[in-house]
Protein backbone atom coordinates (compact mmCIF):
# COMPACT_ATOMS: atom_id res chain seq x y z
CA UNK A 1 0.00 0.00 0.00
CA UNK A 2 1.64 3.22 -1.18
CA UNK A 3 1.14 6.51 0.68
CA UNK A 4 2.13 10.02 -0.38
CA UNK A 5 2.64 12.55 2.42
CA UNK A 6 3.39 16.22 1.89
CA UNK A 7 4.23 18.88 4.47
CA UNK A 8 5.16 22.53 3.92
CA UNK A 9 8.82 21.61 3.54
CA UNK A 10 8.99 17.93 2.55
CA UNK A 11 7.32 15.55 0.13
CA UNK A 12 7.63 11.82 0.77
CA UNK A 13 6.30 8.55 -0.61
CA UNK A 14 6.01 5.52 1.66
CA UNK A 15 6.27 2.03 0.14
CA UNK A 16 6.41 3.04 -3.56
CA UNK A 17 5.11 -0.10 -5.23
CA UNK A 18 2.03 -1.83 -6.64
CA UNK A 19 1.04 -5.50 -6.75
CA UNK A 20 -1.81 -7.92 -7.37
CA UNK A 21 -2.76 -11.00 -5.39
CA UNK A 22 -1.42 -13.79 -7.66
CA UNK A 23 -4.33 -16.17 -7.08
CA UNK A 24 -7.79 -15.70 -5.61
CA UNK A 25 -10.63 -18.23 -5.85
CA UNK A 26 -8.13 -20.27 -7.90
CA UNK A 27 -8.05 -17.48 -10.50
CA UNK A 28 -5.22 -15.30 -11.74
CA UNK A 29 -5.72 -11.50 -11.80
CA UNK A 30 -8.43 -10.42 -14.23
CA UNK A 31 -7.72 -8.09 -17.15
CA UNK A 32 -9.50 -5.25 -15.33
CA UNK A 33 -7.15 -5.70 -12.36
CA UNK A 34 -4.07 -5.75 -14.58
CA UNK A 35 -5.14 -2.58 -16.39
CA UNK A 36 -5.79 -0.80 -13.10
CA UNK A 37 -2.39 -1.92 -11.82
CA UNK A 38 -0.67 -0.26 -14.78
CA UNK A 39 -2.58 2.98 -14.19
CA UNK A 40 -1.63 3.07 -10.52
CA UNK A 41 2.00 2.14 -11.20
CA UNK A 42 2.29 5.27 -13.33
CA UNK A 43 0.76 7.39 -10.56
CA UNK A 44 3.10 5.94 -7.93
CA UNK A 45 6.10 6.47 -10.19
CA UNK A 46 5.12 10.07 -10.87
CA UNK A 47 4.64 10.81 -7.17
CA UNK A 48 7.92 9.12 -6.23
CA UNK A 49 9.88 11.03 -8.87
CA UNK A 50 8.63 14.30 -7.38
CA UNK A 51 9.36 13.26 -3.79
CA UNK A 52 12.29 14.39 -1.66
CA UNK A 53 12.27 11.26 0.48
CA UNK A 54 11.21 7.63 0.05
CA UNK A 55 10.46 5.09 2.78
CA UNK A 56 10.35 1.28 2.55
CA UNK A 57 8.76 -0.34 5.62
CA UNK A 58 9.61 -3.94 4.65
CA UNK A 59 10.65 -6.01 1.65
CA UNK A 60 7.44 -7.52 0.31
CA UNK A 61 6.87 -6.71 -3.34
CA UNK A 62 3.71 -4.69 -2.74
CA UNK A 63 5.87 -2.30 -0.69
CA UNK A 64 9.01 -2.07 -2.80
CA UNK A 65 9.87 -2.61 -6.46
CA UNK A 66 13.16 -3.36 -8.19
CA UNK A 67 12.21 -1.98 -11.57
CA UNK A 68 9.60 -4.50 -12.73
CA UNK A 69 6.58 -2.19 -12.62
CA UNK A 70 8.08 1.10 -11.43
CA UNK A 71 11.32 2.58 -12.72
CA UNK A 72 14.30 2.44 -10.34
CA UNK A 73 15.03 6.00 -11.44
CA UNK A 74 12.60 7.13 -8.73
CA UNK A 75 15.46 6.60 -6.26
CA UNK A 76 17.93 8.86 -8.05
CA UNK A 77 19.23 11.55 -5.70
CA UNK A 78 16.66 10.75 -3.00
CA UNK A 79 16.87 10.32 0.75
CA UNK A 80 15.85 6.70 1.42
CA UNK A 81 14.82 5.34 4.81
CA UNK A 82 14.44 1.56 5.01
CA UNK A 83 13.57 -1.33 7.29
CA UNK A 84 16.80 -2.73 8.76
CA UNK A 85 17.80 -5.40 6.19
CA UNK A 86 19.75 -7.54 8.67
CA UNK A 87 17.95 -7.52 12.03
CA UNK A 88 14.40 -8.52 12.92
CA UNK A 89 13.76 -9.83 9.44
CA UNK A 90 12.74 -13.22 8.07
CA UNK A 91 15.06 -15.33 5.84
CA UNK A 92 13.47 -14.59 2.45
CA UNK A 93 13.73 -10.84 3.02
CA UNK A 94 17.16 -10.91 4.67
CA UNK A 95 18.93 -13.14 2.17
CA UNK A 96 17.04 -12.48 -1.07
CA UNK A 97 14.71 -9.50 -1.26
CA UNK A 98 16.53 -6.87 0.81
CA UNK A 99 19.97 -7.54 -0.77
CA UNK A 100 18.46 -7.47 -4.25
CA UNK A 101 16.70 -4.19 -3.51
CA UNK A 102 19.77 -2.56 -1.98
CA UNK A 103 21.96 -3.69 -4.86
CA UNK A 104 19.51 -1.94 -7.18
CA UNK A 105 19.18 1.36 -5.32
CA UNK A 106 22.26 1.87 -3.13
CA UNK A 107 24.28 3.77 -5.73
CA UNK A 108 21.28 5.81 -6.83
CA UNK A 109 20.21 7.39 -3.55
CA UNK A 110 21.77 10.47 -1.98
CA UNK A 111 21.34 9.28 1.60
CA UNK A 112 20.44 5.87 3.06
CA UNK A 113 19.17 5.48 6.63
CA UNK A 114 17.79 2.68 8.80
CA UNK A 115 14.34 3.51 10.15
CA UNK A 116 13.83 0.92 12.91
CA UNK A 117 13.15 2.75 16.19
CA UNK A 118 14.75 5.96 14.93
CA UNK A 119 13.52 9.48 14.28
CA UNK A 120 14.60 12.13 11.79
CA UNK A 121 14.07 15.87 11.55
CA UNK A 122 13.94 17.52 8.14
CA UNK A 123 13.52 21.24 8.72
CA UNK A 124 10.08 21.48 10.38
CA UNK A 125 9.05 17.88 9.69
CA UNK A 126 9.56 15.08 12.21
CA UNK A 127 9.51 11.46 11.02
CA UNK A 128 9.47 8.72 13.67
CA UNK A 129 9.61 4.96 13.20
CA UNK A 130 8.42 2.20 15.50
CA UNK A 131 10.62 -0.62 16.62
CA UNK A 132 10.13 -3.65 14.31
CA UNK A 133 6.79 -5.38 14.88
CA UNK A 134 5.32 -8.57 13.42
CA UNK A 135 3.95 -8.56 9.90
CA UNK A 136 0.71 -10.09 11.11
CA UNK A 137 0.21 -12.61 13.90
CA UNK A 138 3.82 -13.90 14.14
CA UNK A 139 7.27 -13.54 12.59
CA UNK A 140 6.69 -15.96 9.70
CA UNK A 141 6.20 -13.07 7.25
CA UNK A 142 8.86 -10.99 8.96
CA UNK A 143 8.68 -7.56 10.59
CA UNK A 144 7.58 -4.08 9.54
CA UNK A 145 8.19 -0.55 10.81
CA UNK A 146 5.31 1.83 11.45
CA UNK A 147 5.65 5.50 10.52
CA UNK A 148 4.66 8.78 12.19
CA UNK A 149 4.97 12.13 10.41
CA UNK A 150 4.44 15.37 12.34
CA UNK A 151 4.56 18.97 11.16
CA UNK A 152 3.03 22.21 12.42
CA UNK A 153 0.83 20.52 15.01
CA UNK A 154 -0.56 17.95 12.54
CA UNK A 155 0.21 14.23 12.81
CA UNK A 156 -0.09 11.33 10.39
CA UNK A 157 0.42 7.65 11.28
CA UNK A 158 0.85 4.66 8.96
CA UNK A 159 0.74 1.10 10.29
CA UNK A 160 2.38 -0.66 7.34
CA UNK A 161 1.36 -4.36 7.36
CA UNK A 162 0.35 -5.29 10.90
CA UNK A 163 -2.75 -7.18 9.69
CA UNK A 164 -5.04 -5.91 12.41
CA UNK A 165 -3.30 -4.95 14.62
CA UNK A 166 -3.73 -8.22 16.59
CA UNK A 167 -0.91 -7.56 19.13
CA UNK A 168 -0.44 -4.84 21.74
CA UNK A 169 3.11 -3.96 20.69
CA UNK A 170 1.83 -3.24 17.17
CA UNK A 171 -0.71 -0.87 18.71
CA UNK A 172 1.54 1.03 21.14
CA UNK A 173 3.25 3.23 18.55
CA UNK A 174 -0.12 4.33 17.17
CA UNK A 175 -1.58 5.48 20.50
CA UNK A 176 -0.78 9.12 19.87
CA UNK A 177 -3.31 11.62 21.13
CA UNK A 178 -5.64 12.85 18.38
CA UNK A 179 -3.62 12.37 15.19
CA UNK A 180 -5.21 14.04 12.20
CA UNK A 181 -5.03 11.00 9.95
CA UNK A 182 -4.21 7.37 10.63
CA UNK A 183 -3.89 4.66 7.96
CA UNK A 184 -4.14 1.09 9.28
CA UNK A 185 -4.09 -1.96 7.05
CA UNK A 186 -6.78 -3.83 9.00
CA UNK A 187 -7.27 -7.50 9.87
CA UNK A 188 -6.83 -10.30 7.35
CA UNK A 189 -10.51 -11.27 7.36
CA UNK A 190 -10.46 -12.87 3.91
CA UNK A 191 -8.22 -15.57 5.44
CA UNK A 192 -10.36 -15.93 8.56
CA UNK A 193 -10.21 -19.44 10.02
CA UNK A 194 -7.19 -20.32 7.91
CA UNK A 195 -4.11 -18.12 8.13
CA UNK A 196 -5.94 -15.68 10.39
CA UNK A 197 -7.55 -17.35 13.44
CA UNK A 198 -10.81 -16.12 14.97
CA UNK A 199 -9.03 -15.08 18.17
CA UNK A 200 -6.73 -12.82 16.13
CA UNK A 201 -9.77 -11.07 14.66
CA UNK A 202 -11.16 -10.59 18.17
CA UNK A 203 -7.90 -9.08 19.43
CA UNK A 204 -7.66 -6.88 16.31
CA UNK A 205 -11.16 -5.54 16.88
CA UNK A 206 -10.35 -4.87 20.54
CA UNK A 207 -7.16 -3.03 19.56
CA UNK A 208 -8.88 -0.97 16.87
CA UNK A 209 -11.58 0.03 19.34
CA UNK A 210 -8.88 0.99 21.85
CA UNK A 211 -7.25 3.06 19.12
CA UNK A 212 -10.53 4.90 18.57
CA UNK A 213 -11.11 5.49 22.29
CA UNK A 214 -7.59 6.53 23.29
CA UNK A 215 -6.01 8.06 20.17
CA UNK A 216 -9.22 9.51 18.71
CA UNK A 217 -7.85 10.16 15.22
CA UNK A 218 -9.92 12.64 13.26
CA UNK A 219 -9.90 10.22 10.34
CA UNK A 220 -9.10 6.51 10.50
CA UNK A 221 -8.43 4.86 7.15
CA UNK A 222 -8.79 1.06 7.18
CA UNK A 223 -7.63 -0.51 3.95
CA UNK A 224 -5.10 -2.81 2.24
CA UNK A 225 -5.60 -6.37 3.58
CA UNK A 226 -9.05 -5.55 4.90
CA UNK A 227 -10.44 -4.64 1.49
CA UNK A 228 -9.61 -8.05 0.07
CA UNK A 229 -12.89 -9.09 1.73
CA UNK A 230 -16.27 -8.06 0.31
CA UNK A 231 -17.76 -8.33 3.81
CA UNK A 232 -15.19 -6.13 5.53
CA UNK A 233 -17.81 -3.78 6.99
CA UNK A 234 -19.66 -6.65 8.67
CA UNK A 235 -16.48 -7.93 10.30
CA UNK A 236 -15.61 -4.45 11.57
CA UNK A 237 -19.11 -3.41 12.65
CA UNK A 238 -18.07 -2.86 16.31
CA UNK A 239 -15.29 -0.49 15.19
CA UNK A 240 -17.64 1.55 13.00
CA UNK A 241 -20.14 1.74 15.85
CA UNK A 242 -17.72 2.96 18.52
CA UNK A 243 -16.07 5.35 16.05
CA UNK A 244 -19.40 7.11 15.66
CA UNK A 245 -19.64 7.52 19.44
CA UNK A 246 -16.19 9.16 19.58
CA UNK A 247 -16.52 11.34 16.50
CA UNK A 248 -13.91 9.37 14.55
CA UNK A 249 -14.54 9.12 10.82
CA UNK A 250 -13.70 5.63 9.51
CA UNK A 251 -12.96 5.45 5.78
CA UNK A 252 -11.27 3.40 3.12
CA UNK A 253 -8.45 5.01 1.15
CA UNK A 254 -10.78 5.38 -1.83
CA UNK A 255 -13.43 7.08 0.31
CA UNK A 256 -10.79 9.45 1.69
CA UNK A 257 -10.17 10.50 -1.94
CA UNK A 258 -13.89 10.85 -2.60
CA UNK A 259 -14.38 7.76 -4.79
CA UNK A 260 -16.09 4.40 -4.37
CA UNK A 261 -13.90 1.40 -3.40
CA UNK A 262 -13.50 -0.98 -6.36
CA UNK A 263 -12.54 -4.13 -4.40
CA UNK A 264 -11.31 -5.70 -7.63
CA UNK A 265 -9.45 -8.63 -6.07
CA UNK A 266 -12.39 -9.50 -3.83
CA UNK A 267 -14.62 -9.33 -6.93
CA UNK A 268 -12.29 -11.38 -9.14
CA UNK A 269 -14.70 -14.30 -9.46
CA UNK A 270 -17.49 -11.89 -10.38
CA UNK A 271 -15.29 -10.21 -13.02
CA UNK A 272 -14.57 -13.55 -14.69
CA UNK A 273 -18.22 -14.65 -14.50
CA UNK A 274 -19.37 -11.40 -16.06
CA UNK A 275 -16.78 -11.73 -18.82
CA UNK A 276 -17.88 -15.29 -19.60
CA UNK A 277 -21.53 -14.22 -19.69
CA UNK A 278 -20.71 -11.38 -22.09
CA UNK A 279 -18.72 -13.72 -24.33
CA UNK A 280 -21.57 -16.26 -24.36
CA UNK A 281 -24.10 -13.54 -25.21
CA UNK A 282 -21.88 -12.27 -28.00
CA UNK A 283 -21.46 -15.80 -29.39
CA UNK A 284 -25.24 -16.32 -29.40
CA UNK A 285 -25.67 -13.06 -31.27
CA UNK A 286 -23.18 -14.12 -33.93
CA UNK A 287 -24.97 -17.46 -34.37
CA UNK A 288 -28.28 -15.65 -34.83
CA UNK A 289 -26.80 -13.55 -37.64
CA UNK A 290 -25.74 -16.59 -39.68
C-alpha positions as CSV (number, residue, x, y, z in Angstrom):
1,X,0.0,0.0,0.0
2,X,1.6,3.2,-1.2
3,X,1.1,6.5,0.7
4,X,2.1,10.0,-0.4
5,X,2.6,12.6,2.4
6,X,3.4,16.2,1.9
7,X,4.2,18.9,4.5
8,X,5.2,22.5,3.9
9,X,8.8,21.6,3.5
10,X,9.0,17.9,2.5
11,X,7.3,15.5,0.1
12,X,7.6,11.8,0.8
13,X,6.3,8.5,-0.6
14,X,6.0,5.5,1.7
15,X,6.3,2.0,0.1
16,X,6.4,3.0,-3.6
17,X,5.1,-0.1,-5.2
18,X,2.0,-1.8,-6.6
19,X,1.0,-5.5,-6.8
20,X,-1.8,-7.9,-7.4
21,X,-2.8,-11.0,-5.4
22,X,-1.4,-13.8,-7.7
23,X,-4.3,-16.2,-7.1
24,X,-7.8,-15.7,-5.6
25,X,-10.6,-18.2,-5.8
26,X,-8.1,-20.3,-7.9
27,X,-8.0,-17.5,-10.5
28,X,-5.2,-15.3,-11.7
29,X,-5.7,-11.5,-11.8
30,X,-8.4,-10.4,-14.2
31,X,-7.7,-8.1,-17.2
32,X,-9.5,-5.3,-15.3
33,X,-7.1,-5.7,-12.4
34,X,-4.1,-5.7,-14.6
35,X,-5.1,-2.6,-16.4
36,X,-5.8,-0.8,-13.1
37,X,-2.4,-1.9,-11.8
38,X,-0.7,-0.3,-14.8
39,X,-2.6,3.0,-14.2
40,X,-1.6,3.1,-10.5
41,X,2.0,2.1,-11.2
42,X,2.3,5.3,-13.3
43,X,0.8,7.4,-10.6
44,X,3.1,5.9,-7.9
45,X,6.1,6.5,-10.2
46,X,5.1,10.1,-10.9
47,X,4.6,10.8,-7.2
48,X,7.9,9.1,-6.2
49,X,9.9,11.0,-8.9
50,X,8.6,14.3,-7.4
51,X,9.4,13.3,-3.8
52,X,12.3,14.4,-1.7
53,X,12.3,11.3,0.5
54,X,11.2,7.6,0.1
55,X,10.5,5.1,2.8
56,X,10.4,1.3,2.6
57,X,8.8,-0.3,5.6
58,X,9.6,-3.9,4.6
59,X,10.6,-6.0,1.7
60,X,7.4,-7.5,0.3
61,X,6.9,-6.7,-3.3
62,X,3.7,-4.7,-2.7
63,X,5.9,-2.3,-0.7
64,X,9.0,-2.1,-2.8
65,X,9.9,-2.6,-6.5
66,X,13.2,-3.4,-8.2
67,X,12.2,-2.0,-11.6
68,X,9.6,-4.5,-12.7
69,X,6.6,-2.2,-12.6
70,X,8.1,1.1,-11.4
71,X,11.3,2.6,-12.7
72,X,14.3,2.4,-10.3
73,X,15.0,6.0,-11.4
74,X,12.6,7.1,-8.7
75,X,15.5,6.6,-6.3
76,X,17.9,8.9,-8.0
77,X,19.2,11.6,-5.7
78,X,16.7,10.7,-3.0
79,X,16.9,10.3,0.7
80,X,15.9,6.7,1.4
81,X,14.8,5.3,4.8
82,X,14.4,1.6,5.0
83,X,13.6,-1.3,7.3
84,X,16.8,-2.7,8.8
85,X,17.8,-5.4,6.2
86,X,19.7,-7.5,8.7
87,X,18.0,-7.5,12.0
88,X,14.4,-8.5,12.9
89,X,13.8,-9.8,9.4
90,X,12.7,-13.2,8.1
91,X,15.1,-15.3,5.8
92,X,13.5,-14.6,2.5
93,X,13.7,-10.8,3.0
94,X,17.2,-10.9,4.7
95,X,18.9,-13.1,2.2
96,X,17.0,-12.5,-1.1
97,X,14.7,-9.5,-1.3
98,X,16.5,-6.9,0.8
99,X,20.0,-7.5,-0.8
100,X,18.5,-7.5,-4.3
101,X,16.7,-4.2,-3.5
102,X,19.8,-2.6,-2.0
103,X,22.0,-3.7,-4.9
104,X,19.5,-1.9,-7.2
105,X,19.2,1.4,-5.3
106,X,22.3,1.9,-3.1
107,X,24.3,3.8,-5.7
108,X,21.3,5.8,-6.8
109,X,20.2,7.4,-3.5
110,X,21.8,10.5,-2.0
111,X,21.3,9.3,1.6
112,X,20.4,5.9,3.1
113,X,19.2,5.5,6.6
114,X,17.8,2.7,8.8
115,X,14.3,3.5,10.1
116,X,13.8,0.9,12.9
117,X,13.1,2.8,16.2
118,X,14.7,6.0,14.9
119,X,13.5,9.5,14.3
120,X,14.6,12.1,11.8
121,X,14.1,15.9,11.6
122,X,13.9,17.5,8.1
123,X,13.5,21.2,8.7
124,X,10.1,21.5,10.4
125,X,9.1,17.9,9.7
126,X,9.6,15.1,12.2
127,X,9.5,11.5,11.0
128,X,9.5,8.7,13.7
129,X,9.6,5.0,13.2
130,X,8.4,2.2,15.5
131,X,10.6,-0.6,16.6
132,X,10.1,-3.6,14.3
133,X,6.8,-5.4,14.9
134,X,5.3,-8.6,13.4
135,X,3.9,-8.6,9.9
136,X,0.7,-10.1,11.1
137,X,0.2,-12.6,13.9
138,X,3.8,-13.9,14.1
139,X,7.3,-13.5,12.6
140,X,6.7,-16.0,9.7
141,X,6.2,-13.1,7.3
142,X,8.9,-11.0,9.0
143,X,8.7,-7.6,10.6
144,X,7.6,-4.1,9.5
145,X,8.2,-0.6,10.8
146,X,5.3,1.8,11.5
147,X,5.7,5.5,10.5
148,X,4.7,8.8,12.2
149,X,5.0,12.1,10.4
150,X,4.4,15.4,12.3
151,X,4.6,19.0,11.2
152,X,3.0,22.2,12.4
153,X,0.8,20.5,15.0
154,X,-0.6,18.0,12.5
155,X,0.2,14.2,12.8
156,X,-0.1,11.3,10.4
157,X,0.4,7.7,11.3
158,X,0.8,4.7,9.0
159,X,0.7,1.1,10.3
160,X,2.4,-0.7,7.3
161,X,1.4,-4.4,7.4
162,X,0.4,-5.3,10.9
163,X,-2.7,-7.2,9.7
164,X,-5.0,-5.9,12.4
165,X,-3.3,-4.9,14.6
166,X,-3.7,-8.2,16.6
167,X,-0.9,-7.6,19.1
168,X,-0.4,-4.8,21.7
169,X,3.1,-4.0,20.7
170,X,1.8,-3.2,17.2
171,X,-0.7,-0.9,18.7
172,X,1.5,1.0,21.1
173,X,3.2,3.2,18.5
174,X,-0.1,4.3,17.2
175,X,-1.6,5.5,20.5
176,X,-0.8,9.1,19.9
177,X,-3.3,11.6,21.1
178,X,-5.6,12.8,18.4
179,X,-3.6,12.4,15.2
180,X,-5.2,14.0,12.2
181,X,-5.0,11.0,9.9
182,X,-4.2,7.4,10.6
183,X,-3.9,4.7,8.0
184,X,-4.1,1.1,9.3
185,X,-4.1,-2.0,7.0
186,X,-6.8,-3.8,9.0
187,X,-7.3,-7.5,9.9
188,X,-6.8,-10.3,7.4
189,X,-10.5,-11.3,7.4
190,X,-10.5,-12.9,3.9
191,X,-8.2,-15.6,5.4
192,X,-10.4,-15.9,8.6
193,X,-10.2,-19.4,10.0
194,X,-7.2,-20.3,7.9
195,X,-4.1,-18.1,8.1
196,X,-5.9,-15.7,10.4
197,X,-7.6,-17.4,13.4
198,X,-10.8,-16.1,15.0
199,X,-9.0,-15.1,18.2
200,X,-6.7,-12.8,16.1
201,X,-9.8,-11.1,14.7
202,X,-11.2,-10.6,18.2
203,X,-7.9,-9.1,19.4
204,X,-7.7,-6.9,16.3
205,X,-11.2,-5.5,16.9
206,X,-10.3,-4.9,20.5
207,X,-7.2,-3.0,19.6
208,X,-8.9,-1.0,16.9
209,X,-11.6,0.0,19.3
210,X,-8.9,1.0,21.8
211,X,-7.3,3.1,19.1
212,X,-10.5,4.9,18.6
213,X,-11.1,5.5,22.3
214,X,-7.6,6.5,23.3
215,X,-6.0,8.1,20.2
216,X,-9.2,9.5,18.7
217,X,-7.8,10.2,15.2
218,X,-9.9,12.6,13.3
219,X,-9.9,10.2,10.3
220,X,-9.1,6.5,10.5
221,X,-8.4,4.9,7.1
222,X,-8.8,1.1,7.2
223,X,-7.6,-0.5,4.0
224,X,-5.1,-2.8,2.2
225,X,-5.6,-6.4,3.6
226,X,-9.0,-5.6,4.9
227,X,-10.4,-4.6,1.5
228,X,-9.6,-8.0,0.1
229,X,-12.9,-9.1,1.7
230,X,-16.3,-8.1,0.3
231,X,-17.8,-8.3,3.8
232,X,-15.2,-6.1,5.5
233,X,-17.8,-3.8,7.0
234,X,-19.7,-6.6,8.7
235,X,-16.5,-7.9,10.3
236,X,-15.6,-4.4,11.6
237,X,-19.1,-3.4,12.7
238,X,-18.1,-2.9,16.3
239,X,-15.3,-0.5,15.2
240,X,-17.6,1.6,13.0
241,X,-20.1,1.7,15.8
242,X,-17.7,3.0,18.5
243,X,-16.1,5.3,16.0
244,X,-19.4,7.1,15.7
245,X,-19.6,7.5,19.4
246,X,-16.2,9.2,19.6
247,X,-16.5,11.3,16.5
248,X,-13.9,9.4,14.5
249,X,-14.5,9.1,10.8
250,X,-13.7,5.6,9.5
251,X,-13.0,5.4,5.8
252,X,-11.3,3.4,3.1
253,X,-8.5,5.0,1.2
254,X,-10.8,5.4,-1.8
255,X,-13.4,7.1,0.3
256,X,-10.8,9.5,1.7
257,X,-10.2,10.5,-1.9
258,X,-13.9,10.9,-2.6
259,X,-14.4,7.8,-4.8
260,X,-16.1,4.4,-4.4
261,X,-13.9,1.4,-3.4
262,X,-13.5,-1.0,-6.4
263,X,-12.5,-4.1,-4.4
264,X,-11.3,-5.7,-7.6
265,X,-9.5,-8.6,-6.1
266,X,-12.4,-9.5,-3.8
267,X,-14.6,-9.3,-6.9
268,X,-12.3,-11.4,-9.1
269,X,-14.7,-14.3,-9.5
270,X,-17.5,-11.9,-10.4
271,X,-15.3,-10.2,-13.0
272,X,-14.6,-13.6,-14.7
273,X,-18.2,-14.7,-14.5
274,X,-19.4,-11.4,-16.1
275,X,-16.8,-11.7,-18.8
276,X,-17.9,-15.3,-19.6
277,X,-21.5,-14.2,-19.7
278,X,-20.7,-11.4,-22.1
279,X,-18.7,-13.7,-24.3
280,X,-21.6,-16.3,-24.4
281,X,-24.1,-13.5,-25.2
282,X,-21.9,-12.3,-28.0
283,X,-21.5,-15.8,-29.4
284,X,-25.2,-16.3,-29.4
285,X,-25.7,-13.1,-31.3
286,X,-23.2,-14.1,-33.9
287,X,-25.0,-17.5,-34.4
288,X,-28.3,-15.7,-34.8
289,X,-26.8,-13.5,-37.6
290,X,-25.7,-16.6,-39.7
